Amino acid sequence: MMAINRYRLKVLSKNNKNAKRTEHLLNDLDHLIGTILLGNNFVNIFASSITTILAIKLWGEGSIVPASLTLTFIILIFAETTPKTFAAKNPEKIALPASIIITALIKLFKPFVWLIAKLSKMILILFGIKNEPHDNLISSEELKMVVNDAKPIIASNYQKMLLNIIDLEKVKVEDIMIPRHELISIDINKPDEILKQFERIQHTRLLTYETSSDNITGILHMRDIVNLYAKGDFSIDNVLALVRTPYFVPEGTSLAHQLAHFQQQKRRLGLIVDEYGEVCGMIVLEDILEEIVGQFTSNQNESIDEIIKQKDGSYLIDPRISIRELNNLLQLNLSVTKAKTLNGLILETLQSIPKRDVSLKIDNVLIEIMHISEQTIKLVKIRLKPVPS
């Protein structure tokens, strides 16, 4: 009864009366365990008493100890270990048919079982143990173990996607956001700069602001601009009319919640703001989907540009890369709690701006500062295995 898979039992109970009966028994453990132990202890004590009486009558009082040892051996082998091991390995074969007998015994001995359950609860209360209802809910870690154990049934790529979906609740929007310094913005009051930006922009979205770059007023989508060109309606006034109202996302929002918000709001991107209301980055729907299904083909070149493998096995890396992406690409386990980018992790570890040729070790990864410009780390080299001393 205890070894049976509860989730498979729920599936079987839809079409199998014995499975439904077994599920009902497991929902009332007090009566189930009370009945089983009542019968089990009664049989064992009765067998012991009969053995003692027979041993005295047949061989005298001196045979009580050998008879007790013999009975103990017989019960352990034939009534405990062997049948219970078989039942634990074949729970459905035993539990489903046995539910008929156990249900009948519960009804037959209900007064005794009720008394036993009450007395047990009272004793537990005296020791400060509360009899709380059984909780069948499982944690995310337990759910991940279920998915991992389903390898023979689920294809590896689907299994990985399921694990990623479970982890969406743990990952925050700032973990995968496009940082503020990488976002391109233009002053809405300077038409000439807007036109120049259109000539050289390589991104699909452009932020607009008024007076200060911290005062974000909207977002321009290049697809809308291309449509204006196609229709022959391109003008500054028409461009400004296409500015979309920004959608702000509070820092700390989980990807699971943000995915639901995107779906409800019918949006594909949002600007992440910190506790002071300042924009610190951008989150787009595609990035959340990549957390589930992996990198899309369109982003492979970006990863290649950020990480270049050397002949000696080391890697030249743009430190602006996010730690999550670096962990995924190189199978590392760098912490994402202190910083979100490799650059931030280095600065957090050193507590100062490093100089060129400075090396440090983080989580058994050797990191060497290769190039610094304007107090900013531009290039680092990492080795997955520490070099021998």
Disulfide bonds with the S-S distance in Angstrom:
none
